[in-house]
Amino acid sequence: MAYRADDDYDYLFKVVLIGDSGVGKSNLLSRFTRNEFSLESKSTIGVEFATRSIRVGDKVIKAQIWDTAGQERYRAITSAYYRGAVGALLVYDVTRHATFESVGRWLKELRDHTDANIVIMLVGNKADLRHLRAVPVEDSQAFAEREGTFFMETSALESMNVEKAFTEVLTQIYRVVSKKALEIGDDPSAVPKGQTINVSSKDDVSDLKKNSCCSSS
């Protein structure tokens, strides 16, 4: 599907990738944004993010997706990494149970640094390695239900559910933003074009509107 110019979008959403080192976060990012996969596993060094625009209804949503840049090895992801994030993919490796055991800690850190409205997708990556599975689907589903997150298994290698996982997160963020706009009596389509929306109490759509005058009552 042809999109408008790269800088022509209705919403810009920041999404972060978190999870233990080696679970495939960088390959999920490259598969979704560039449709690429690298068999050479190397830790990301430095801050890395990529963008891609998708269409949700009649809106063009630009996703700015941040990768943990190797910081996860030191358990010291900075607050700047989380700042402004409205969505997150919390990734573990279905063949390494230890990476699933870390999910609770990652979720706590995420929630400590972001707004309560953040959309979270638990992602079990490397689902193509069926013979090596160490994390039952039922365990992940139970965790997601208990914590109120979405859940999906993916394979960056086989391109399975990668598009679906990111698209679902972005669609749900858009629903949150639209709902908040409706609650304060604003048409979400009236938000200035290309405006970054932070789904939080202090940075929400109402802030964008506070300078507008003459609202009809």
QUICOR-V340783 format. One record per residue. N is the residue number from 0. RES is the residue in one small letter. PHI is phi in degrees with one decimal (NA if undefined). PSI is psi in whole degrees, -180 to 180 (999 if undefined). NEAR is the number of other ideal C-beta (glycine too) atoms within 8 Angstrom. Layout:
BEGIN
n: {N/N}
res: {RES/RES}
phi: {PHI/PHI}
psi: {PSI/PSI}
near: {NEAR/NEAR}
END
This chain:
BEGIN
n: {0/1/2/3/4/5/6/7/8/9/10/11/12/13/14/15/16/17/18/19/20/21/22/23/24/25/26/27/28/29/30/31/32/33/34/35/36/37/38/39/40/41/42/43/44/45/46/47/48/49/50/51/52/53/54/55/56/57/58/59/60/61/62/63/64/65/66/67/68/69/70/71/72/73/74/75/76/77/78/79/80/81/82/83/84/85/86/87/88/89/90/91/92/93/94/95/96/97/98/99/100/101/102/103/104/105/106/107/108/109/110/111/112/113/114/115/116/117/118/119/120/121/122/123/124/125/126/127/128/129/130/131/132/133/134/135/136/137/138/139/140/141/142/143/144/145/146/147/148/149/150/151/152/153/154/155/156/157/158/159/160/161/162/163/164/165/166/167/168/169/170/171/172/173/174/175/176/177/178/179/180/181/182/183/184/185/186/187/188/189/190/191/192/193/194/195/196/197/198/199/200/201/202/203/204/205/206/207/208/209/210/211/212/213/214/215/216}
res: {m/a/y/r/a/d/d/d/y/d/y/l/f/k/v/v/l/i/g/d/s/g/v/g/k/s/n/l/l/s/r/f/t/r/n/e/f/s/l/e/s/k/s/t/i/g/v/e/f/a/t/r/s/i/r/v/g/d/k/v/i/k/a/q/i/w/d/t/a/g/q/e/r/y/r/a/i/t/s/a/y/y/r/g/a/v/g/a/l/l/v/y/d/v/t/r/h/a/t/f/e/s/v/g/r/w/l/k/e/l/r/d/h/t/d/a/n/i/v/i/m/l/v/g/n/k/a/d/l/r/h/l/r/a/v/p/v/e/d/s/q/a/f/a/e/r/e/g/t/f/f/m/e/t/s/a/l/e/s/m/n/v/e/k/a/f/t/e/v/l/t/q/i/y/r/v/v/s/k/k/a/l/e/i/g/d/d/p/s/a/v/p/k/g/q/t/i/n/v/s/s/k/d/d/v/s/d/l/k/k/n/s/c/c/s/s/s}
phi: {NA/-79.3/-108.5/-71.9/-53.5/-56.9/-94.0/-105.5/-147.3/-93.2/-139.1/-121.3/-116.4/-91.5/-122.9/-109.9/-105.9/-133.1/139.4/-61.2/-64.7/85.2/-86.4/105.0/-60.4/-64.6/-72.5/-63.6/-62.7/-70.3/-66.8/-74.1/-89.8/-127.6/55.0/-122.9/-142.6/-114.4/-76.1/-81.3/-83.0/-139.3/-71.6/-69.6/-119.0/83.0/-70.9/-137.0/-146.8/-138.3/-124.6/-156.7/-102.9/-131.4/-105.7/-122.7/64.1/-101.1/-107.7/-101.3/-110.7/-98.8/-97.0/-109.4/-106.9/-101.3/-105.0/-65.9/58.2/79.2/-65.0/-63.0/-66.2/-103.1/51.3/-138.1/-68.3/-77.8/-63.3/-62.9/-63.2/-83.7/-58.5/82.0/-71.1/-113.7/-151.1/-148.5/-107.9/-98.2/-105.8/-132.2/-104.3/-64.0/-95.8/-128.0/-61.6/-59.3/-71.8/-75.1/-64.1/-80.4/-58.5/-60.8/-66.2/-62.3/-63.8/-62.7/-62.2/-59.4/-70.1/-69.5/-110.6/-131.9/-76.2/-61.9/-82.9/-58.9/-90.3/-120.0/-116.4/-77.8/-123.2/-94.3/-89.9/67.9/-67.9/-71.0/-85.5/-60.3/-73.3/-108.2/-55.4/-122.6/-119.1/-63.4/-55.7/-61.7/-64.9/-68.1/-62.2/-63.7/-62.9/-62.2/-66.0/-65.1/-96.9/71.0/-111.2/-81.1/-146.8/-156.9/-98.4/-133.6/-139.2/-65.4/-62.5/-91.0/61.8/-88.0/65.3/-65.9/-56.7/-63.5/-64.7/-65.3/-63.0/-62.8/-61.0/-65.2/-64.7/-67.0/-61.9/-60.0/-64.0/-61.9/-62.7/-63.2/-63.8/-64.0/-65.4/-66.8/-63.7/-100.3/78.3/-110.2/-81.5/-58.7/-71.7/-85.6/-62.5/-51.4/-59.7/76.0/-74.7/-75.5/-106.7/-101.3/-82.4/-150.6/-63.7/-93.4/-122.5/-89.3/-59.0/-61.2/-63.6/-69.4/-98.2/-64.1/-92.4/-80.6/-109.8/60.2/-71.9/-76.4/-135.9}
psi: {132/136/168/-178/151/-32/9/99/163/-34/146/119/131/126/135/148/125/163/169/161/140/8/-7/21/-46/-36/-32/-43/-48/-32/-42/-41/-30/-1/44/154/135/126/-19/112/118/144/140/135/132/168/133/130/159/160/154/142/141/165/130/110/-127/14/146/121/125/122/130/107/123/137/147/-9/35/-7/-25/-22/-26/6/41/50/130/156/-28/-31/-40/-21/127/-1/134/-3/156/141/116/107/136/169/120/-15/-5/102/-31/-33/-28/-35/-25/-12/-40/-41/-42/-42/-41/-45/-43/-48/-26/-24/-2/173/154/-22/-1/139/124/130/118/126/119/101/168/33/-11/-21/63/-37/-12/6/133/-11/110/142/-38/-36/-43/-41/-42/-42/-46/-41/-42/-38/-3/36/166/164/140/145/143/166/108/-32/-51/2/31/121/5/-52/-45/-42/-49/-43/-40/-44/-48/-38/-42/-37/-44/-39/-40/-47/-44/-42/-43/-39/-40/-37/-30/14/21/148/119/-26/-12/-5/136/139/135/10/134/129/122/118/82/164/-33/-16/31/-171/-32/-32/-34/-23/-9/-23/-5/144/178/37/136/140/999}
near: {3/2/7/5/4/5/5/8/12/9/13/11/14/11/17/14/14/14/16/12/7/9/13/11/14/10/11/17/13/13/13/11/9/6/5/6/9/9/4/4/5/5/7/11/5/6/5/10/8/10/9/10/11/10/10/8/5/3/10/12/16/11/12/10/15/13/12/14/10/10/10/11/7/5/5/5/10/7/6/5/12/12/7/8/13/16/16/15/16/15/13/18/14/14/9/12/7/7/13/15/7/11/13/8/7/12/12/8/10/15/9/6/8/10/9/4/9/13/12/12/15/15/15/16/15/13/12/8/9/6/4/6/9/8/12/6/8/6/9/15/9/8/13/12/7/6/9/5/11/11/12/12/13/13/13/14/8/6/10/9/10/13/8/8/14/15/9/11/15/15/9/11/15/14/8/12/14/9/8/12/12/9/6/9/5/11/5/10/6/5/13/5/7/9/9/7/13/9/13/9/5/5/8/11/13/8/8/9/9/6/4/6/4/4/6/3/2}
END
